[in-house]
């Protein structure tokens, strides 16, 4: 439920977008929303959600809610599927984002003495420059590498004695494996990793953590809402703190749209309480998580969400059962000898769904390959309720990528 | 000659680096320099130059002149030849650079209503983020594209109605030619181009200017001294204004090291008057230019340097004569029908230097190919004093690059 302070910001937001955002003016009119009818926090449920499709349809600058002079920057989603979403930022938005990012680094224990190697991309994407602004606001040293060029990354990591690495989990794994392969672990001075932008499991986390000898923090964010840095793990690693002075989070049932009680898992919906360039009201993120009740052991009062367990788009129905990548991780965590790298193949053969789970395993271990396969099948059946085929193969046999790994391949609609 | 205000900053700089920069402390000691002996502006000539090689030898962080907590960022030269040069920046350095860049945009007539498409790279390179910081400080809209992906560049240019393009001259030419080829000129709303980072000639300037219908401003800078944005053309286009409140410029004879009188062409030497992270004293830029006397017609009091006519490294001696790329441009400007794209091949055959100048020509024009070739040979002989071979070929036949074009190929030492 919204606090009084949040509701005040929320009412300001509504009257602002109703006046200055053509996008929301039309949307509210179409849906018969009168902002003066929103009198109490519980009235928020009457306001329709904003969807990714609507943001795409607003291309190029339909979301802009300030005059042109006030916009200092745009960012954009990749637009790999359909039109990209373009988000205009004011100077205040850029500043607010940097404040949140710096706060995130602080929560992760990064200090002005750290040297932070930034491996995500710059340009239209929000990642690189967003991380850099936060590092600089905190007063640490940004080592702005951008993506790829693993040789140079490792060289700089050694020569500059980088202490913090920022990247996707896939790329962190690439680096970890390369450090191992080259036998240069003793020359790597990393102490922390800030990892974001894709779902990843416990096993992968353990591998990166062990091979690089770092403590890992999940950072959350999305282009539509500033970018990365709107939430992060603390040292307790019991969910990600997010900033309720800038953002209002709700969890909804992604099929019915109903707001779920605290603690239940569903789709995260975000309202920006202070954004100027492109404010969003009840934006459906498609990310699946839950709000964690109670105060964190770290003592911080910022509320928390759990790790993202998947996206509504990643959710696949196999034999009538909803499966999220997050559940696969839960299964693999229980299987002795199985690695965190997996791929799911779904087929429809003789009128029945067939799901194959490909997993990497450590062939140096004690556990036999076929035992691991049997184990996966058993635990999957027990935990998720369906019969699958398990195929394990050696470390490095599944595809790695410097961007997000494609984990689910559904052949049923090909 | 230094002004009183500059000299005050200069003395502060000397005592600062003498205390806080191990690099300069050792250099001054080795050269018997006592900073207290520098009592008047003319004493600056007693201080030894700083060279690119010394900066390379200081890899990785030997130039740093502040404590680690104060450094918020590094940038680096590309390091294609030998070790890269790494420059640490404090928050104040980042701010000062943004102030100079915003000033540069203002001088070029960019306003808060402009939409500025940034095509140089981000990351370790100083270009992308430097331009972006200036655009944002000015309050214009940054469209942060980064390099390459010409399809997407043109799409965004049309969809976002970009009014200013920033890039290298080579890439601006790629874009201009592509706009022409696709017949989309009427959909391009560009009005200005801010072009930097490589030498380029009048003909190329005219082609980009005409094909994109823009006014073009040369911007100057180098990684070692902040990055781009330390000087720029105004509407008078009679040299680039530079910022004598941040930087002190001298022109020297690159062979003798003697300071040249105002107006004479030589190597530009820069002293940073306010830089904290990596201050530089009498840094030899290797860029060839001259200081332009008198006040600019625009009324601005910032002093001016002429366009960079080449680099001391680009200077080639052919048949005993020094040739700079800038002189080639001067020749080509006079040749009817010749384009601005050229390449120089130098060989040593039968004990003699042979120089071939390859030039593109517009085959739609009235001038005959062999006439153009004869003309080039004649004017070259008259202007520069040596006999060359000229070879003209159609537009597009010489290599284009999205980075800096390689114009001089010297086979004599292969």
Interface residues (C-beta under 8 A of the other chain):
Chain A: X59 X60 X61 X68 X69 X70 X71 X72 X73 X74 X75 X86 X88 X91 X94 X112 X113 X121 X122 X123 X124 X128 X129 X132 X135 X136 X139 X140 X141 X142 X143 X144 X145 X146 X159 X160
Chain B: X59 X60 X61 X68 X69 X70 X71 X72 X73 X74 X75 X86 X88 X91 X94 X112 X113 X121 X122 X123 X124 X128 X129 X132 X135 X136 X139 X140 X141 X142 X143 X144 X145 X146 X159 X160
